[in-house]
């Protein structure tokens, strides 16, 4: 995989990768930006959420769970000093549907965390990570 960012102006960039999609990156006015795009660490958190979400929904579909809505939230705590790295990550899986099996969801989350999601595999070496399942 190859990825790049291209500087536009001030603290504004556009990121692209092999898929060809574009994502705006920006910074807050406090550091000279225009608040016009994602912060790089936000994209890491979104990448983590997306990676595990795709695993879990795929597994649940194979388990024939009737999912109506599904959301993965990542709560990331950052260090106070530079570099402001992740110090703790909490991932919450929020799911609703008809007769959703808690055991099926928990197994899907476990498989994502321990076998399939490369983002989780990398980030668990950086910061403690916990998972929570919420079935509505």
C-alpha positions in Angstrom: 0.0 0.0 0.0 1.2 3.5 -0.8 -0.2 6.7 0.6 0.7 10.4 0.4 -0.4 13.8 1.4 -0.2 16.9 -0.8 0.1 20.3 0.8 -2.5 22.8 -0.4 -1.9 25.9 1.8 -1.2 26.9 5.4 -1.9 23.6 7.4 -4.2 22.1 4.7 -3.4 18.8 2.9 -5.2 16.2 0.8 -4.4 12.6 1.4 -4.7 9.8 -1.1 -3.7 6.2 -1.4 -3.9 3.3 -3.8 -7.7 3.2 -3.7 -7.8 6.7 -5.2 -10.1 8.3 -2.7 -9.2 11.6 -1.2 -9.4 12.8 2.4 -8.9 16.4 3.6 -6.4 16.9 6.5 -6.3 20.1 8.5 -5.4 21.7 11.8 -7.1 24.0 14.3 -6.6 27.7 14.1 -4.7 27.5 17.3 -1.7 26.0 15.4 -2.2 28.0 12.2 -4.8 25.9 10.4 -8.2 26.6 9.0 -10.2 23.8 10.6 -10.8 22.3 7.2 -10.1 18.6 7.5 -9.4 15.6 9.7 -6.5 15.7 12.2 -4.1 12.8 11.5 -4.7 11.2 14.8 -8.4 11.3 14.2 -7.8 9.3 11.1 -5.9 6.7 13.1 -8.9 6.4 15.4 -11.3 6.2 12.5 -9.1 3.6 10.8 -9.2 1.5 13.9 -13.0 1.8 14.2 -13.5 1.0 10.5 -11.1 -1.9 10.5 -12.8 -3.7 13.4 -16.3 -2.7 12.3 -15.8 -4.3 8.9 -14.6 -7.5 10.6 -17.4 -7.6 13.1 -20.3 -6.9 10.7 -18.9 -9.5 8.3 -18.7 -12.2 11.0 -22.2 -11.3 12.3 -23.6 -11.6 8.7 -22.0 -15.0 8.4 -23.6 -15.9 11.8 -27.0 -14.8 10.3 -27.5 -12.1 12.9 -30.3 -9.7 11.9 -28.5 -6.4 12.4 -30.5 -3.2 12.0 -27.9 -0.7 13.1 -24.3 -1.0 14.0 -21.8 1.6 15.1 -18.3 1.4 16.5 -17.0 4.2 18.7 -13.4 4.7 19.6 -12.5 6.8 22.7 -8.8 7.7 22.6 -7.0 9.3 25.5 -3.8 11.2 24.6 -0.7 12.0 26.6 -0.4 15.6 27.9 3.1 16.1 26.5 4.5 15.9 22.9 4.4 13.7 21.1 0.7 13.4 22.1 0.4 9.6 21.6 -2.6 7.4 22.5 -2.3 6.3 26.1 -5.6 4.4 26.3 -8.2 3.2 23.7 -11.7 2.1 24.4 -13.8 0.6 21.6 -17.5 0.4 22.0 -19.6 -1.7 19.6 -23.2 -0.5 19.6 -25.6 -2.8 17.8 -29.3 -3.3 17.5 -31.4 -5.8 15.6 -33.8 -8.7 16.0 -32.8 -11.4 18.4 -29.1 -10.4 18.4 -27.0 -12.9 20.3 -24.6 -11.3 22.8 -22.4 -14.4 22.5 -22.2 -14.0 18.7 -21.3 -10.3 19.0 -18.7 -11.0 21.7 -17.1 -13.7 19.6 -17.0 -11.5 16.5 -15.3 -8.7 18.6 -12.8 -11.3 19.9 -12.0 -12.6 16.4 -11.5 -9.0 15.2 -9.3 -8.1 18.1 -7.1 -11.3 18.0 -7.1 -12.5 14.5 -8.4 -10.2 11.7 -8.0 -6.4 12.4 -4.4 -5.2 11.6 -5.2 -1.8 13.1 -6.0 -3.4 16.5 -3.0 -5.7 16.2 -0.7 -2.7 15.8 -2.3 -0.3 18.2 -2.6 -2.8 21.1 1.2 -2.6 21.3 1.0 1.2 21.7 -1.7 1.6 24.3 -4.0 -0.4 26.5 -7.2 -1.3 24.7 -10.6 -2.3 26.0 -13.7 -3.4 24.2 -17.3 -3.0 25.3 -20.4 -4.4 23.6 -23.7 -2.5 23.8 -26.8 -4.2 22.4 -29.9 -2.0 22.1 
